[in-house]
Amino acid sequence: MAGIHITDIESAINWWRQKSPSDDGIVACAEVRALAEIYALMVYHREPEADEDTMPVRAREAWLAWYQHTPDAPCIAICSTAQGDPLCKGCGRTEDEVQHWPVMSPGEKRQVWRRITLEAKAWRFNRYAERARDSALTLRAPAAPADGAHPETHA
């Protein structure tokens, strides 16, 4: 049994709210309603995780749709478990997690992601994080027109 953390449920709700906003500002889409029911029960019962296997079908499908838009593996192609480290210096996963990643369930993968993110000791969170941010900003920045005009005013 893998537990889906409440922060993942909340992220999925927010993703769906952005993807399929309410037409009238009151009624949320079916995916948000399915996830919100799980979220509310978790809050009420003070449960930090929902069981991946027993989640209602509609909520699980909505969560899996969000999950498909998250990065799969935390690997940054600097694996130190191959050199005998019990914990990879690059991504923060154990050797067992690295080896079994392809057969892990989405909930199991998200549990690992949560742990390594909270620990924030792996190189992916420090030494290489700045490079990844700079690269993403460079890729998103609109190219300036050759005549020097602002992109939004250039015709």
Order of alpha helices (4+ residues) and beta strands (2+ residues): beta-alpha-alpha-beta-alpha-alpha-alpha-alpha
